[in-house]
Amino acid sequence: MKQIKLGVLGGGQLGRMLVQSGLDFNVDFYFLDPDPEAPCARLGRFSAGKLTDYDTVMKFGTQCDVITIEIENVNTVALKELAQQGKQVYPQPEVIELIQDKRLQKKFYIERGIPTAEFLLTENAGDVQGHKSFLPAVNKLGREGYDGRGVQVIKTEADLDKAFDAPGLLEKLVDFEKEISVIVARNAKGEVKVFPVTEMVFHPEHNLVEFLFAPADISESIADQARQTAEKVITELGMVGILAVEMFVTRNGEILVNEVAPRPHNSGHHTIEANVTSQYEQHLRAILNWPLGDTTLLTPSAMVNILGEAGHSGPAQFEGFEELVREPGIHIHLYGKAQTKPFRKMGHVTIVDTDMDQLKKKATFVKHTFKAKT
């Protein structure tokens, strides 16, 4: 097997964890990121540059054999040209383009018979305000919403001043029981492997995952529906790589696709310790067209995001480190970000335990003990 030059657009924490898997396979990593102090800045061969600039992406891509992404906001015109020149680009640029725009995403679900919440396309704030009868709803920006940004809940007419004055969509507010995620992978041969369903608990204000539990506390029939839906989404897309499919479980037992991410995802971090194959190794296997790995969950697990504390901006200090590392089954992952700010993702902690009650207790302990401050 020859050494592979893998280019990654984005140099954040997902790239950092991808390197940890790729080192085992002798993959030579190249990174492009606009931040010269990005988490991957000292890993592999790093270039600072704009991910949406055509010339920058073209120059970066010419030195690589295979190109992938760590973030969706990239120049797909350059990626298409690189693919035409013979570079392997996964996920494919056309798939990235579709997922970059939530409006196109939602229309794709309807066209392919994939269950999703009822929605209306909107062009501006005035358009949203003209659909009062559709409330309560969620107003989402069509493009460039990420990590909770670009999403506004509009329950009543009094909330209409929150509407985005840009192309987006108005989505019926779903009365859901749980939010779940399924990580699914597909290689160029068409082999598909699905990870067990995970359950996500979000911060009530900032729309960021606070806790994740695997396996999800749902019936086997709901889990089957979720896995089948995730497999259908990646197959209909014809996508190569790893895909996170976030879904709602409604109170009457329906599965509705919310959004997808064509890359390793926050809801799959726990797979590093808890599964036979991690989502990062699986992504490498998929984009390099190797046989996909076993996705079996070895032990129940939880994941806690470590977010920058409110009121703290500046050089990062971590409080509670020693308390955590003396506890069995707790695994700390810090992302190498020198500066913290409120609600910035600074790291995560995975907890493994065969007892679900103990698992939840330890997750709560982690949340209240380990803090990113200044």
N, C-alpha and C positions, 0 to 999 in steps of 0.2 A: 504494500500500500504506500503510495507516494505521499509526501507531506502536502497538506492542503492549505492554501492561502485563503482564509475566510475573512471577508470584509463585513463589518457590522456598522450600519448607519445608526448612530447613537452610542454613547459611552457611559450610560448610567449603571444602576445597580443590576439590571437584568443582564447586561453585557458582562458585568463582573462575575455573576454566577454562571454565565455561559462559559467563561474562561475556565472556571474550576472544573467543569465537566470536560471541556475540550483538551485540557492538558493531558488527560489520560489517553487521548487518541492522537497525540502529536499534531494537533491542529495549530497552525501559525495564524494568530489573530491580528487583524488590522482594524482600527477604530477611527471613526470620524464623529466629532461632537463639537458644537459651538463653544463649549466651556473648556478652557485649557486646564481647569482643575477638576474635570469630571472624574467620577469614580474609576474609570478605566484609563485615565491619563498616564498611569505608570505601568499599565499592563499591555503587553503586545506592542504593536507599532501604532502610535497614536498621532492623529492629525487634528488640529483645531480648524473648524470651518463650518459654514452654514449648510444644514442638511437640505434646505429647500433651494439652494443655488445650483443651477444646471452644471456650470463649468466645474464647480467644486466637487460635486458628486461624480461627474465624468472622470476627472483627474484621479480621484480616490479609487474609483472602481476599476480602472485599467490595470492596477497592480494586483488585483485579486482574481482567484479562480471562481469562487462562489461568493455571492453577496446576499446578506440578509438584513433585517431591520430589528431595532430594539424599541422603536417608536414609529407611529404611523405618519407623522408630519414630515414627509420627505419628498424630494423631487422625483416623481414617477416618470416624467419625460426622459430624464437622464437614465433611469433604470431600464426603460424600454429600449433605449439606444444601446446600452451595455448588453442587454439580452440579445439584441440583433447582432452584436459583434461576437457572440459566442459565449459570453459569461453566463453562468448559472445564477439566476436571480430568483430567490424564494423567500417569502411568498411572492408570487408573480405580481408584476407592477399593476396589472389590470385588477387584481384582487385588492391590492392596497388602495387603489383609486376608489373602488366601490366602498370600501370600509371607511375611507377618509371622510365620506359624506354620509351622515346619518339618514338623510333623505333617500339617497340611493339604496342604502342598507334596507330601510323599511320597505321600499317598493320591491326590492329583490325578494324579501320574505313573502310578500303577498303573491308575487308572480310564481314562486316555487312551492306554494302551499305549506309554508313554514309558519306555525302559529305565533302571532305577535299581537300586542295591544292595538286597539283601534286608534287611528291617527289622522291628522289633517296636515297637509303641507302649507307652510306660511312663508310670506316674503318679507314681512317687517312687523314692527310693533302694532301698527294700525290694523294689519291683517289679523293678528292674534286677538286684538280687542273687538274685532268684528265677529268673533266666535264665542260669545258669552254663553250660549246655550250648550257648548261642548264641555264646560267646566263641571267638576274639577279636572284639571289636566296638568301635564308637565310640558313646559316649553323648553325645547332643546335646540341649541345652535346646530345648523347643518354641518359645519366644519370647525375643527380646531378646539372642540370641547375635550377636556382630558382631566382625569382625577377629580371629578366632581365639578370642574369648571364648565360653564356653558350649559348649565341645567338650572331651571327655576320651576318650583312648584307653584302653580296658580290655582288655588282652591276656589276663590270667590272673585267677584268683580273688583273688590278692594285690592286684590293682588295684581291686577292687570298692568299697573305701572312698572312691574318687574319684567315685563315682556322684552325679549331681545329685538332690537331694531335691525335685524339682519335675516337672511334666509334661514329657515329652520323648520321645525315641525311642532305640532301640538298633539300630544299623546294622552289618551284617556288615562287618568290616574287609576292604577290597578289596585284593587282591594286584595292584596296578597297575604299569604300566611308566612311564606319564607322566600328568601332570595338565595338561589343556588348557582353554582357554576360547574361546568364540565369542561375539562381540558381534553382535547381530541387531536390526534396527529395523523397525517397522511404523507406518504412518500410518493415519488414520481412513478413508482410501479403500481400505485393505487391501493397499497396496503393501508388499512386504517386501524388504529388502536385508540380506545377510549379509556380515560382514567375514571376511577370511582367519583361519584358526585360529592361535592363539598358544599357546606352551608356557610353563608356569609352574613355577618352582623355588621351593619354600617353605623358610623358616627351620625347621630341625629341631626347635626347641623352642617357638617362639612362633606358629606357624601363620600367618605373614604372608609374602606374596610377597617374595622377595629379588631374583630375576631373572625377566625375561620375555623370550622370544625369539619373533620373528616373521620368517619363517613357522616354524611348529612342525616339528620334525624327525620327521615321520610320513609314512607312505605316502599316495598320493593317494586310495586307496580309504578309508582311515581318515578323512582330511580330508573326503571327500564325506559319509561317515556323520555326522561331527560337524556339518557345515553343515546337512545335512538334519534332524538332530535338533533343532538350535537353531531352525530355521524352524518345525518342528512344534510346539515348546513355545510360541513366541510366538503362533502361529496358533491353537492350542487354547485358550490363555488369552484370545484376542481382544484382546490388549493393544495400546495405542497408546503409543509411546515407544521407548526403547532398553532392551534386556535383555541382561545378561551371563549366559551359560549355562556354568557350570563343570562339567567332565566328567573322568572317569577313562578312560584307555585301559588295558584289562586286558592281561595277558600273552598271552592267547589271542585278542587282537584285537577285543574287544568295546568298545563305547562305553556308559558308564553316566553318567547325569546325577547330579551331586552336589548342587549348589545353584544358585539363580539370584538375580540382583539386578536390580530393575526401574528402573535408573538408570545413568548413566555409571559406569564401574567401573575399578578399579586395573589390570585386565588390558587396558584399552584406551587407556591414557595415551599409548602410543607412536604412536597414529594421528595425533596433532597434527603430527608431522614426517614420518611414514612413509607415510601414505595420502593419496589424493586428497581424501577427506573425513574429517575427524576424527570420533570418536564424539560429541563435544560439538556440533558443527554438525549431525550426523545426528539427535541427540536433539531439537534445535530444529526441524529440518525435520519430524520425525515428529509432535511435539506441536502444531505450528502447521499441520499437514496440507498441507505443501508437498511437491513431488516429492522423493524421497530421493536422496541424493548417491551418486556413484561410490565404491565401497569398495576399489578396487584398491590393493594394496600397491606403492608406488613403489620401495622399496628395503628390503633386510633391515634389521631393527632389533632393538635390545635395550632394556630398561628396568630400571633399578636403583632400588629404593625407598631413600630416605635416611631412616633411622630414628634416633631419639635413641639415643645411645650408653649402654650400661649404666654405671650409677654416676654419671650426669650428669643433674641436675634443676635448672632455673633458667633465667636469660636465655640465649637461644640464640646460639652463636657457630659459624660454619662454617669448618672447617679444610680446606685443600686447594683452595680456590676458584680461585686463579690457575693452579694446575697443570692444572685441568680446562679452563678457558676458552681456554687456548692450544692445545688439541688440536682438530683438525678433526673434525667429525661428532658433537661432544658438545654436548647441549642441556640446560641446567640449568633446573629449575622449582622455585622455592621457594614455600612455601605461606603465608608471612606470619605464621607462628606465633611469637610473641615468646618463649614459654617452651618449653623442651625437657624431656623426661623419657624414661626408658628405653623404647625401642621405639615411641615416638610417631612417626607419619608426619609428617616435617618437610618433605619434598619428594621429587622424583624426578629422575632423569637419563635422558634418552633418547639412545641412541647409534645412528647410522646408518652403514652401511658395506656396500659391495657384496660384500666378502669375509667369509664367515661366521667363519673362523678369527680374522681381525683383530677382528671384531665381539665375539667372546667374550673376546679378550685385553683389549680396551678396557673391556668390562663389568667384568672382574675388577679392572682398574686403577682404575676409578671406585669400586668397592666398598671397596678398600683405601686410597683416597686422600682421598675426600670424607667428612667426619665432622661430625655435629651434636653439639656439646659445649657446656659452659658456660665 
